[in-house]
Amino acid sequence: MSKFLSQRHSTLKAYVPGEQPADMQYIKLNTNESPYPPPHSVISSVTADEIEKLRLYPNPDGTMLIKKIAENYGIHPENIIIGNGSDELLAFAFLAFCDAERSVAFPDITYGFYPVYAELYGIPYEQIPLRDDFSVDISDYIDAGRNIVLANPNAPTGIALTLSEIELIAQSNPEYIVLIDEAYIDFGAQSAIPLTQEYDNLIVLHTYSKSRSMAGARMAYAIGSAPLIEDMNTMKYSFNPYNVNRLTQTMSLAALNEEAYFNEKRREIIETRQYTVSQLKELGFTMTDSKANFIFARHPKFSGASLYMQLKEKGILVRQWNKPRISDYIRVTIGTPAQMDAFLNTISEILEGK
Ligand SMILES: *Cc1c(COP(=O)(O)O)cnc(C)c1O
């Protein structure tokens, strides 16, 4: 810390992302990226002509991209804003809708960025404990009297809420925002996007980072009522109008014409998840019912830290948190079938004490 750091931020604890090793010798199952490349048309969309155009600023509104997203969902462009990853859209939402008088609630175990943003922006927040089985008790969020942020499926548990549960939460909090972070929605849960047509307090976030194989491009969008999106745009235009760069807009548009590839890859990941879950069960692991591209697993004989360390020594990176309630668990991203077989073989060796 320098002597210049403002008093306001002197106690801020930044979010710690999963490791991104530069040497890449690891089988990387730690940050929920897709093991598959983006579809070919995304790659070929980056032409020399597009690169020459880098001298120009990108379209700040992302007009073409938003038009296409709107068509896909049968909604209006004014219901959509694009962002430099959903992390940025979360920041716009926290800035636009929360302050000292309008606080926010989210589960005690969820995406680690939510408390970081609340701290950064000086927003009071309540971390509502999940049940012992890590499910959300939705009665905690009925008439909550504050803004609500829920990841669905949740991270790092993978447990999903039903649409009717989300509807009850949105319905019972008409004076507050209900933000549903659907980073993992394409791996088996039901999207709340249709509900945004009915509930003017509901915002749904989607990212290209997981199911669209484009974590490195930094692209996400939020969907909600026109006034909510307008408020988020006020934040965006007060912070960074050109937030989504030109190449990312080009590639993201190309990606939307590849629904067959997208559906094939997410189906493969779901199948590989089911396979991995059944194999881990045979090895004595217990797991949450994950509807995401990762599993959250513990073994009765090993701590999470021990599994994490031993896997790392053997060239496999997973994620583990030294936090109460979840320190016995490892979170394992679903890779290709070959990667998961390597993971399962390594786990077997560890269990045998090899
Ligand atoms: C990965 C993740 C994000 C971040 O997504 P980006 O679009 O890459 O910023 C947001 N929310 C949850 C729950 C995530 O797991």
PDBQT file of the ligand as one rigid body, heavy atoms in Angstrom, charges set to zero:
ROOT
HETATM    1  C1  LIG A 401     -17.673 -16.073 -14.024  1.00  0.00    +0.000 C 
HETATM    2  C2  LIG A 401     -18.743 -15.301 -13.306  1.00  0.00    +0.000 A 
HETATM    3  C3  LIG A 401     -19.028 -13.977 -13.616  1.00  0.00    +0.000 A 
HETATM    4  C4  LIG A 401     -18.034 -13.146 -14.384  1.00  0.00    +0.000 C 
HETATM    5  O1  LIG A 401     -18.249 -13.125 -15.622  1.00  0.00    +0.000 OA
HETATM    6  P1  LIG A 401     -17.467 -12.167 -16.629  1.00  0.00    +0.000 P 
HETATM    7  O2  LIG A 401     -18.542 -11.954 -17.625  1.00  0.00    +0.000 OA
HETATM    8  O3  LIG A 401     -16.309 -12.950 -17.110  1.00  0.00    +0.000 OA
HETATM    9  O4  LIG A 401     -17.078 -10.899 -15.936  1.00  0.00    +0.000 OA
HETATM   10  C5  LIG A 401     -20.134 -13.360 -13.068  1.00  0.00    +0.000 A 
HETATM   11  N1  LIG A 401     -20.896 -14.011 -12.185  1.00  0.00    +0.000 NA
HETATM   12  C6  LIG A 401     -20.642 -15.269 -11.811  1.00  0.00    +0.000 A 
HETATM   13  C7  LIG A 401     -21.512 -15.936 -10.824  1.00  0.00    +0.000 C 
HETATM   14  C8  LIG A 401     -19.537 -15.932 -12.353  1.00  0.00    +0.000 A 
HETATM   15  O5  LIG A 401     -19.225 -17.146 -11.929  1.00  0.00    +0.000 OA
ENDROOT
TORSDOF 0
